[in-house]
Amino acid sequence: RMKIRLFLESDLETLHAINAASTPGVSEETLEDLKQIISISTCLVAENESGSPQGFITLIPPGELAYKSANLRWFETWLEGKSLTLNYVDRIALAPEARGKRLGEALYDAAMQWSDSFEALGCEVNTMPDNPGSHRFHQRLNFKEVGRQAFSPEKAVAYYVRQL
């Protein structure tokens, strides 16, 4: 049984390695950049029985201008005129050996509990390069596609929202 807890400073290097092993599903980050992202987010970490991180999810509410994310800006624009509060899932990443064990689902469950003051969770999934497993995963968790954006011929995403 995996335990999910808040990020500890001692997790940073392991989470950086997990993030690197999860590209291009998540954006590649330097250790410093990942530290900055985590510092402005809620970072929930799944650990195994020995306390070693196996995966993580970061949540950043729209309006966090310290985060230079085109995807977060997209959600801010999408939310204009809607009376909806949304928490943005910036990234979810699992260690290769932890995949296929419902750990992503457990992290999302924890994120939903953590986000109980919000009405929805939002995220994006790559369409170019396509990540069909992630599309299926999010659809299975009742996320609905609400838009798409292309950044270049090689990089495009679909945006998903799940009501809480």
C-alpha positions as CSV (number, residue, x, y, z in Angstrom):
1,R,0.0,0.0,0.0
2,M,1.4,3.3,-1.1
3,K,1.3,6.3,1.3
4,I,0.7,9.7,-0.1
5,R,2.1,12.7,1.7
6,L,3.3,16.3,1.1
7,F,6.7,16.9,-0.5
8,L,9.8,17.0,1.7
9,E,13.0,18.8,0.6
10,S,14.8,15.4,0.7
11,D,12.5,14.2,-2.1
12,L,13.8,16.7,-4.7
13,E,16.6,14.6,-6.4
14,T,14.4,11.5,-6.6
15,L,11.5,13.5,-8.0
16,H,13.8,15.0,-10.5
17,A,14.9,11.6,-11.7
18,I,11.2,10.4,-11.8
19,N,10.3,13.5,-13.9
20,A,13.2,12.9,-16.3
21,A,12.1,9.2,-16.7
22,S,8.6,10.5,-17.5
23,T,9.4,12.8,-20.5
24,P,8.0,13.6,-23.0
25,G,4.8,12.9,-21.0
26,V,5.9,15.7,-18.7
27,S,8.1,18.6,-19.6
28,E,11.8,18.1,-19.0
29,E,13.1,20.3,-16.1
30,T,16.4,21.1,-14.6
31,L,16.7,20.4,-10.9
32,E,16.5,24.1,-10.2
33,D,13.4,24.5,-12.4
34,L,11.6,21.6,-10.8
35,K,12.5,23.0,-7.3
36,Q,10.9,26.3,-8.4
37,I,7.7,24.6,-9.7
38,I,7.4,22.6,-6.5
39,S,7.9,25.7,-4.4
40,I,4.8,27.4,-5.8
41,S,2.7,24.3,-6.0
42,T,1.2,21.7,-3.7
43,C,3.3,18.6,-4.4
44,L,1.9,15.3,-3.2
45,V,4.3,12.4,-3.2
46,A,3.6,8.6,-3.2
47,E,6.1,6.6,-1.3
48,N,6.6,2.9,-1.0
49,E,6.9,0.9,2.3
50,S,10.5,2.0,2.7
51,G,9.6,5.7,2.3
52,S,11.1,6.1,-1.1
53,P,9.2,8.4,-3.5
54,Q,7.6,6.4,-6.4
55,G,5.6,9.3,-8.0
56,F,4.3,12.8,-7.5
57,I,1.6,15.2,-8.6
58,T,1.9,19.0,-8.5
59,L,-1.2,21.3,-8.2
60,I,-1.0,25.0,-9.0
61,P,-4.1,27.2,-8.9
62,P,-4.8,29.6,-11.8
63,G,-3.5,33.1,-11.1
64,E,-0.1,31.9,-9.9
65,L,1.9,34.4,-12.1
66,A,5.2,33.2,-10.8
67,Y,4.7,30.1,-13.0
68,K,5.4,30.8,-16.6
69,S,3.2,28.1,-18.1
70,A,1.3,28.6,-21.3
71,N,-1.0,25.8,-20.2
72,L,-1.8,27.5,-16.9
73,R,-2.4,30.8,-18.9
74,W,-4.8,28.8,-21.2
75,F,-6.8,27.6,-18.2
76,E,-6.9,31.2,-16.9
77,T,-8.4,32.4,-20.2
78,W,-10.8,29.4,-20.4
79,L,-12.1,30.2,-16.9
80,E,-12.9,33.9,-17.7
81,G,-16.6,34.5,-17.4
82,K,-17.2,31.1,-15.7
83,S,-18.1,30.8,-12.0
84,L,-15.9,27.8,-11.6
85,T,-12.9,27.4,-9.3
86,L,-10.2,25.0,-10.7
87,N,-7.0,23.6,-9.4
88,Y,-4.5,22.9,-12.2
89,V,-2.5,19.6,-12.3
90,D,0.8,20.8,-13.6
91,R,2.3,17.3,-13.8
92,I,2.0,13.8,-12.6
93,A,5.0,11.5,-12.9
94,L,5.6,7.9,-11.8
95,A,8.9,6.0,-11.5
96,P,9.1,3.4,-14.3
97,E,8.9,0.5,-11.8
98,A,5.7,2.0,-10.2
99,R,3.7,2.2,-13.4
100,G,0.7,0.0,-14.0
101,K,-0.1,-0.3,-10.3
102,R,-2.9,2.3,-10.0
103,L,-0.5,4.7,-8.4
104,G,-1.6,7.5,-10.8
105,E,-5.2,7.0,-9.7
106,A,-4.1,7.1,-6.0
107,L,-2.3,10.4,-6.6
108,Y,-5.3,11.8,-8.4
109,D,-7.6,10.7,-5.5
110,A,-5.3,12.5,-3.1
111,A,-5.2,15.6,-5.4
112,M,-9.0,15.6,-5.4
113,Q,-9.2,15.4,-1.7
114,W,-6.5,18.1,-1.4
115,S,-8.5,20.3,-3.8
116,D,-11.8,20.1,-1.9
117,S,-12.1,23.9,-1.8
118,F,-12.1,23.8,-5.7
119,E,-14.9,22.8,-8.0
120,A,-12.8,21.2,-10.7
121,L,-9.4,19.8,-11.6
122,G,-7.8,20.7,-14.9
123,C,-4.9,19.2,-16.8
124,E,-3.4,18.8,-20.2
125,V,-2.3,15.7,-22.1
126,N,0.0,15.7,-25.1
127,T,-1.5,15.2,-28.5
128,M,1.8,15.8,-30.3
129,P,3.7,13.7,-29.5
130,D,0.5,11.9,-28.7
131,N,0.1,10.2,-25.3
132,P,-2.8,7.8,-25.9
133,G,-2.4,6.0,-22.5
134,S,-2.8,9.3,-20.7
135,H,-5.9,10.3,-22.7
136,R,-7.5,6.9,-21.7
137,F,-6.4,7.3,-18.1
138,H,-7.9,10.8,-17.7
139,Q,-11.1,9.8,-19.6
140,R,-11.5,6.8,-17.2
141,L,-11.2,9.2,-14.3
142,N,-14.1,11.3,-15.7
143,F,-12.0,14.1,-17.2
144,K,-13.7,15.7,-20.2
145,E,-11.8,17.4,-23.0
146,V,-12.5,21.2,-23.1
147,G,-10.0,22.5,-25.6
148,R,-6.8,22.0,-27.5
149,Q,-3.7,24.1,-28.3
150,A,-0.8,23.7,-30.7
151,F,2.5,25.3,-29.8
152,S,4.4,24.1,-32.9
153,P,4.1,21.2,-35.4
154,E,5.8,19.0,-32.9
155,K,4.0,20.1,-29.7
156,A,0.3,20.2,-29.0
157,V,-2.0,19.4,-26.1
158,A,-5.6,18.6,-25.2
159,Y,-7.0,20.2,-22.1
160,Y,-9.2,18.2,-19.7
161,V,-11.4,19.2,-16.8
162,R,-13.0,17.0,-14.1
163,Q,-15.8,18.4,-11.9
164,L,-15.2,17.6,-8.2
